[in-house]
Amino acid sequence: MMDEDNIEIVVEPGNWQTPGKAKRWKWQVRQKDPAKSLVRGSATGTKQMAHDAAEAARAKFLARIAR
């Protein structure tokens, strides 16, 4: 089973912002050691909304590998 302390969430501004629209964010759930991307995605809105989406993806990923 994967150690939860070895997983991090990274949220960064997307590089495809549209003037007048909600801000876009790209997020990633990563394994720290060895460095490896586990889940990626994007969200529109606040940075917190993007972080929440990444948390949900992290939980879903951990549930899937726990089977």
N, C-alpha and C positions, 0 to 999 in steps of 0.2 A: 504494500500500500504506500502511496505517496505521502510524504511528510508535508502537512499544511504550512509549516514555517518556511518551507523551501519554495513557496509560491508567492509571487508579487503581482500587483495590478499596476499598470502604467496607463495614464490618461494624458493625451497630448492634443493640442489644437489640430484640427484637420487642416490640410494645406489647400482646401478647395472651398473657401468661404464665399458666400454670396451676399453682396451688400443688401441690406434691408431685410434679410432673412435671419432666422435663429442660427446661432453659432454651431459649427459642426466640430465634433470631437472624434478622435480615433482612440480606441482602447485595446489593451492587450493583457491577457493573463499569461504570465511567464513563469517558468521554472528557473530558479536562481542558479543552482549548481547541479549538473552542467546547464549552462544557459540554453534555453529552448522555449520557443513560442508554443503555447498550448492552445489558446483560443484568441481570435482577433475579431474586432467588430468596429462599428461606428455608431454614433448617436448624434441627434440634433437636439439642442436645448442648452441646459446648463451643464457645467462640468460635473456637478453632483449626479445629474441624470445619467451621464456617461459612466460614472463610477458605479452607480447602482446597477446598470446593465452589465458591467464587467463582474460585479459581485454575483449576480444571478448566473452568469455563464460559468463562473468559478465553481459555484455550488453544484450546478448541473454536471460539470466535468468531474468533480470529486465523487458525486453520487454514481456516475456512470462507471468510474474505475473501481469503486468499492464493491461492485457486484461480484 
